[in-house]
Amino acid sequence: MNCPNCGKGPVIEDYIRGEFFCENCGYVVKESVIDTRPEWRAFTKEQSEEKARASMPSSLAIHDKGLATKIGAGEKDVFGRRLKPQERARVQRMRTWDRRTQMQFSSQRNLFRAFNELDKLTDKLKVGSNVVERAAYIYRKALKKDLIRGRTISSMMAASLYAACRDTDTPRTLKDVAKASEVKMKDVARSYRILLKELNLKMPVVNPVRYVSKIASKAGIPEKTRRKALKILKKAKRTGISVGKDPIGLAGSALYVACILDGIKVTQKNIADAAGVTEVTVRNRYKNLKKIVNLKIALGMISPKDLGYNGLIMSMGVVLISLGLLLAFKSQEYADIRKYIIYSSLVIIAVIIGARDIAPLFGLGK
């Protein structure tokens, strides 16, 4: 951290005086700082565990919130002496009853299984602790309202996690969550709608900017084009085009438009596969976005400078088609059927070659 006063010197942390000050100008950034670190030192994990006097903080993602205790699995007493066989049997019975009392009620057993499922989803989707805590809170509210009855724990837990991702603006799609939970997407969607309705959850609008980096990485699009896609999305937001549109499809279409502007050869199918949407979605959103960036897609308005390789192909295609049509009409005048067929074939070949590369620019092909 640099000094906010001079902007040059590093900030020194002096816990003895309780001050954070600049090494360069002496400006005191903070004072009366409380040192929350342990007063002991440890150099190994074992030493740290031995000297620690506190456990992990309580968490909603643990069925007992991390507040319960349990009888350990050791076979020695407090003085380090080995237990006698009769005492070991008695302690083992105590352990059994200790576990049973912690799972005494059906709600406790439900939470135990649900949060085991949440741990698996967390590992697969790589979400943060804030998302996990929010998902656990939503699931506990659903359980309290008896919304789990008649539905699977897996689908409700997946729906709670998806709701938490939406609430914390974490870019995870319904498809991602359903795939990780191995539950049908329609079941997760149904459970999600129930949570929204019964718990009166208000979800914020998803920002399509969040999905640009993810889609671009899958499609292999360079950083320069990603930044251009972000600018397109910001412009779409200002003009109101993005209202009511699927954010993932919008992000994919913005990348597609950016690729065209940068002369990168990519198909709508590539973008659709990377975004997890259909080509129709990409094509429809593309038609909206091309208006705000003044994309030149009419024949005769596209130049090689605008479209790079595609512009060159289009120019060659226009020349070949024009030449072929001219020669075909000329040969028809002189009733030379053989030349007419040859020149007509030339036109058809030129159209096929040009359409392969140019059709995506018009939203007609893949």
Residue, then its C-alpha position, 0 to 999 in steps of 0.5 A: m500500500n502506498c502513502p495517500n499523502c505523498g503517493k511514493g513511500p510504502v506504509i509501515e505497520d507498527y503494531i507496538r505503537g499501533e500506527f500505520f505511517c509512511e516511510n517517506c514523509g512520515y504521514v500517519v495513515k492510521e493510529s490506535v490500531i488493534d493487533t488481532r493477530p495471535e501473540w504466539r508464533a508457529f512455524t509448522k501446521e502442527q504447532s499452529e494447531e497445538k497453540a490455537r485456542a479458538s476454532m473456526p467461526s460459526s457458519l450457516a453452511i454447517h448443519d449445527k452452525g459449527l457450535a456443537t462439540k463431539i467426543g473425540a476418537g482418542e483412547k487416552d484420558v486427560f492425563g495421557r493414560r491408555l483407557k482400560p477395555q471396559e472404559r473404551a467400550r463405555v466411551q464408544r457408546m457415549r460417542t454413538w449417542d453423541r452422534r445420534t443426539q446431534m441428528q435427533f430431528s429430521s430437520q437436522r438430518n436434512l440440513f446435514r445432507a443438504f450442506n454436504e451437497l453444497d460442499k460438492l457444488t462449491d468445489k465444482l463451481k468454485v464460488g466464494s464463501n459469501v455465495v456459500e453463506r447466502a445459499a445456506y441462508i436461503y435453504r434454511k429459510a426454505l426448510k423453515k417454510d416447509l418448501i422442501r417437502g415433496r421435492t429433492i434436497s439436491s434440486m432445492m440446494a442447487a436452486s438456492l445456490y443459483a439464487a445466491c449466485r444471482d444475488t451476489d452477482t456471481p457469473r454462474t448460469l442455471k445450466d452450470v449449476a444444474k450440470a454440477s448438481e447432476v439434476k435436470m435443469k427444468d427441476v432446478a428452474r422449477s425449484y428456483r421459481i418456487l424460492l422466488k415466489e415463496l420467499n419473496l426474493k428480489m434478484p438484481v438484474v444480471n450484468p452481461v459484462r460479467y460473462v464476456s471474459k468467460i465466453a471469450s476464453k472458451a472461444g479463444i478471442p483475444e483481449k483487444t476484442r474483449r475490451k471492444a465487446l465491453k464497450i459495445l455492451k456499455k453502449a447497449k445499456r445506455t441506449g436501452i437495447s439490453v433491457g429484457k434480453d438474456p445477458i449471456g446471449l447479449a454478451g456472446s453477440a457483443l463478442y461476435v460484433a467485436c470480432i467482425l469489427d476486428g476482422i477475426k474469423v469466427t462463426q455464430k456457432n463458435i460463439a453460441d457453443a462457448a456461451g451455451v446458447t443457441e445460434v438463433t439467440v446470437r443472431n437475434r441479439y446481433k441484429n440489435l447490436k449492429k445498429i448501435v455500432n453502425l456496422k456496415i453490412a450492405l453490399g458495397m459498404i463493406s471495405p477490406k479495412d472494416l472486415g479484414y480477410n472477409g472484406l477481401i473475400m467479399s470484394m473478390g466475390v462481387v467482382l466474380i459475380s459481376l463478371g460472370l453475369l456480364l459474360a453469361f448475358k453476352s454469350q446468351e445473346y450469341a446463343d453460345i450455350r456452352k459458354y453460357i453454362i460455363y459462365s453461369s457455373l462461375v457465378i454459382i461458384a463465386v456465390i458459394i465461396g463468398a457465402r461461406d465467409i460472408a453469410p455470418l456477417f448478415g446473420l444468415g449462416k453459422 
